[in-house]
Amino acid sequence: ESETADIYIYSEVGGFDVNAKSFIDELKSVKEKNLNVHINSLGGSVFDGLAIYNALKTHTKTVTTKVEGIAASIASVIAMAGDKFIILLQCREAMRMN
């Protein structure tokens, strides 16, 4: 069994796919593993986002956040919750062009 789990935030924070409750429920199921949190989100609910941020900050294992598209608004705050923070090169180039 792998020591690392992957969680994806690939839609609006606080929306149907990614809300604080569903995220924290998923996080509880992998509490003894290191995490890769993959992010591609335009942001969303500050309330849900802060709960997700705090849940990641209190995770007992290593959290690596990876921006794989865009991390705007509250999604950028969630990205900063990682012990390690990675922005893929292609994403940096796209953000710099704007």
Salt bridges, closest charged atoms under 4 A:
GLU1 OE2 - LYS33 NZ 3.16
ASP6 OD1 - HIS38 NE2 2.72
ASP25 OD2 - LYS21 NZ 2.84
GLU68 OE2 - HIS38 ND1 2.50
GLU93 OE1 - ARG96 NH2 2.36
